[in-house]
């Protein structure tokens, strides 16, 4: 019941020149997947996209059911400028359309950020042969061939084969009663300690602004290194067995982040909107890893429970934001203290804002081992420093968008 969807090797990534991409890589991809990409573009009703790189531009548009490339950017509904190294990363899935915006590597001059990131699944169809999701593509069946109960939760004593099947079908799990309340209290105390120690420029925390204009620390980065209580739990057999569930050889990443979800946040990365963990890029190199949420306090409809979209890990759809045409329906995972949620890195999920009481949660997880023959080197785009810099990412997304478009991005809660 493998969840491994990788199709690329890290060692194959190289610096591509602009003209190599425009004159060879894109035309070659169109020759192979032009029909698939054209179908996806038509299905999503996307405007043509113009890519302007170091003084030369091309446009990707649909024609007679296929994608075509044309010289110049005149008439492109979305017009994006970037440097050659950003283009190289985009076509190799090292960074996504949103990933470039989040790191200030793209600027839109026509269209808006939603149309730009709407192109992401079409680009993956073009370069990786992944069909853009259409209504009805994803269905859910249990081991006996019947309808899968997407509201089901599990305990450690339930059948592992059923859990593995549920995870590969739905893209998530809700496990009840994994840890004890006193264990969660110890982790919660450590979160409180490091939240109190955080400063806006420490490079080890994320901050958000509440409705009173107060900036508040909401996430402790590198929390695994700071909390012995957390390290004890994630190395416990009650947690480690999750890495064996799909048979893909997942191993614990040796990391974790401690989160608080305060009331009244109006700006910043506290109540994250719909996204996939591969939303910045690298789906074809990392998915599916497993992200585990340890419920330090319970979470329900009034305290900011996790939302997931079942089956979205099997759908080539927008990886940041929820496509308004997506037929898959979201559900909320209401947990109690000590529960654990698991979601695939390609599953759309979000943090619902708490409205009556705050909550605490720790996110840690498991990664796939390198594919045979691959060599994985540190990537500065996903370094500790880059992770810390995401605290003000909303401002960079706003700067990347086209400020003259009526639907331009404005930072705020859940955006």
Beta strands, then each sheet from edge to edge (+ up, - down):
strand 1: 49-53
strand 2: 56-63
strand 3: 66-71
strand 4: 78-82
strand 5: 107-110
strand 6: 172-175
strand 7: 205-210
strand 8: 215-220
strand 9: 251-252
strand 10: 257-261
strand 11: 265-268
strand 12: 290-295
strand 13: 306-309
strand 14: 330-333
strand 15: 340-344
strand 16: 349-351
strand 17: 359-367
sheet 1: 3+ 2- 1+ 4+ 5-
sheet 2: 6+ 15- 12+ 17- 9+
sheet 3: 6+ 15- 12+ 17- 10+ 8- 7+ 11-
sheet 4: 14+ 13- 16+
end
